[in-house]
Amino acid sequence: MEQKSTMGEVLAECFGTFILILLGDGVVAQVGLAPRLAASAYNWNTITFGWAMAVMVAVYVTGGVSGAHLNPAVTVGLAVKGAFPWKKVVPFCIAQLIGAFFGALFVYLVYMDGLISAGMPNVWCTGPGSTFGQAFWGGAGGSPLGAYSLRTAFIAEVMGTAVLLWGVQASSDSRNLGVGANLGPLIVGLVVLTVGLCLGGPSGYAINPARDLGPRIFGAMVGSSDLFTGAYWIVAPIIGPLLGGAIGVLTYDWFVTPYLPKKS
């Protein structure tokens, strides 16, 4: 019975992450290619709102089955907290990575004509070569992270993911001002929106290793360039969120949990 339940959870994580990337990378492709309005349509706010809605939809669809982690940083963070069994961490993370890869595949199928015409730009992941970097920092020969160093991008990913885990924990904590189950996905989506608007600039706010690595692998396979340039791809969007997730759960338990009202 446990094996069947775990399989359902793993499938839900895969499907939920597929939805997340289909819609999240979809808005990046939509805005970056801007087929109707040309380059002037590029708007960071559109991307942040699109990603927030992508998270909300994905969590609503699969949250009742697996809890909708959809993110190895959430899965590992909850395991560090003791709120999730370590034996499920690897299956969840693999499922999330697979779902992210196939989400990118279907973004490619939806936007294939525009992507091919534009020379297969990086709408898949953060960092060097990304549509984000080109739009804001412009021009060949510039730093692929603009004015930001890899160190700064790493710190931004750590802090952004910590904020995500603070929001995830608070919104589901009945001892805190936890929301009803039907509003939880909306709140998580708004937390992602907040991270994007407030902390997303230096790195593009992956805040999710699977969200970045799965589409990055797919993008490299279809010809997007510079996706595995240097150390960025593993330092900022993978190590950064994993560390940030652990920091997020631990600091919540240090600074908030002990001071909440006891359950009656």
N, C-alpha and C positions, 0 to 999 in steps of 0.2 A: 504493500500500500504506500509506504514511504517512497519507494522507487518510482511509482507512477506519479505521485505528487511532485517529486523533484523533476521528473521529465516535463511535466506540465509547466512548472516554474521556469525551467530552462528555455522551453519553447516560447513562453511569454516574454522572457528577456530578449530573445532573438527577434521576435516580432515587434516588440515595443521599440527596440533600438533601430530596427529597420524603418519604422514610422518616423522616429526622431530624425534620422538622417535624410530620409526622403523629403521631409518638409524643411528641415534646417538647411541642408546643403541646397535644397531647392530654392529657398529665398535668396541665397548667395548667388546662385546661377541666374535667377530672375533679375536681380538687381545689377549684378556685374555685367551681364550681357545686354540688359535693358533693350530688348528688341523693338519696343515701341517708342521709347523716349530718348534713345542714344545715351552717350556716356553721362550726360548731365543728370540722369536719373539716379546715379549712385547715391545712396543715402544710408549712412550707418544706422540711423534710427529704424529704418525699415528692416534691416537685417536683425537688429536686436529684438524687435517686436516679433518678427517671423520666427526666430529661434525660441522665444518664450512660448509662442503658441504651439510650436512643434513639440516642446516638452510637455505642455499641458495636454495636448491630444494623446500623445504616446502614453502618458501616465494614466489618463482616464481609460484608455483602451485595455491596458494590461495590469493596472495596479491591483485589481482584485485577485489576480492569480499569483503574482510573484512579489508584489510590493513595488514593482516598477523601479528597480534600481537604475537600469539602463546605463550604467556608468560604473566601471571598475573602482573608481575612487569612492563611490557610495558603498559598494559591496565590501571593499577592503576596510573602509572606515567603520562600517557597522560591525564587521568581524572584530576589529580592534577594540571596539566598545564592548563586545560580548553580546551584542544584540542580533548576531547572525552567525550560523555555524561555519567554521572554517572549511569543513569538508565540501561545502557548496560554493566556495569562493571561485575555484578554478572553473567548474562548469558554467557558472554565471558569467565570468569574464570572457570565456571562449564564445559563449552564445552572444554576448554583447558585441564582440568583435566581428563575428560572422554577420549579425544583423546589420551592423554599420557598413560592412563591405557591400552587402546587397542593396542597402538603401542608396549608396553611391551609384551602384549599377543602374538603378531605376531613375535616378536624377539624370544620369547620362542618356538613358533612353528618351526621357521627356525633352531634354534640351540638346539632343545630339546635333541637330542642324546648326544651332548657334555655336555650340562648343567647337565643332569641326571648323566652321567658318572663322572663328576667332583664334584658331591655332591651339585649341585645347588648353585654355588658361586654367590655373589652379583655383577651382571653386570648391575643392574638396576638404582642405585642411588649413591650419594656421601656419604662420611663419614665412620663411623665404619662398618667394615665388607666388604668394597668395594674391588673389584679386584685391584683397584688403590692402596689402602692402603697395601694390602698383597704383591703386587709386589714390591713396593718401600721400605716398612718398614719391610716386611718379618717376619715370625716366630710367633708362638703363645706366648702369654704373654706380648707382647709389647703394647704400647699405640695404640689404634685404629686410632689415627690421627698422628702417628709417633711422630715427635718432635714438632708438632704444637698443641697449645692449642685450645679449643673451641673459646676463645676470638679472637685468630688470624684467625681462619677459618671464623668467623663471619665478621671480618673486611675485609678479602679477598673477601667475597661474596658482601658486601656493595660496595666496590670499583670496583669490576669487573662489577657489574650491572650498576653502575654509568657510567662507560666507555661505556658499551653497549648502554645506553640511549643517551650519547653524540654522539656516532656514528650514531644511528638511526635518531636523530634529524638533525644532520649536513647533512647527506646524502639526506634527504628529504626537506631541507630548500632551497628554490629557491633564497633567499637573500644571502645565504652563497654559498659555492661551491657545491651546490646540484647537484647530478647526474641525468641523464635521468631515467625515470621510468624503462626502461629495464635493467639498470645496478644497480639499488637500491638493489635487493636481493644479488647480488655478493658482494657489499660493506658491507652489513650487515654480510654476511658470513665471510668476511675478518676481520671485527671487532671482531666477536666471536673467530676466529682463534687467533687474537692478544691477547685477554683476556686469552685464554687458555695457550698460550705460555709464557705470561709475568706475569700473576697473578693467574694462576690456581692451583699452587702447594699446598698451605695450605689446601684447601677444595675440590679440584676437580672441581671447578667452575660450580656449578649448575646454577647460575645466572637466575633461572627460577623456581618458586615454583611448577608449574604444572609438569614441566619436571622431578622434583625430587620426588614429592609426589605421582603422579599417578603410575609410575613404582615401587616405594617403596611399595605401597599397594599391587600391583600385586605380586611383589617378595616375600613379606611375605606370601601371599596366596599359593604360590607354594613351599615354604619351605626354602627360603634363610634366614639365621639367622642374628640376631643382627641389623635388619633394623630399629627398633624403640628403640634402646638402648639409655637410658639417654635422655638428652635434645637436643642432636645435631640435630636430624631430624627436629625440628621446629625452632631452633634458627638460624642455619647457612643457610640452603637452602630455608627457607620460610620467616622468618622475615628479614634476611639479604638482599635478593634481593628486597623485597617490599620497605624497607627503601632506598636501593641503587637506585632503580628506581626513587623514589621521589626526592632524592638528585640530580640525574642526570638531570632531567628536570628542576628543580629549578635553579641549578647552570648554566645550559646552558642559561636560560633566564636572569640570573643576569650578567654573565660575557661575553656573546657573543651577544645575540639578540639585546640589546640596541645600539650596536656599528656597526651593519651591515648597508650596504647602504640602503637607503629608496627605496621602489619600485617607479618606474617612472610612 
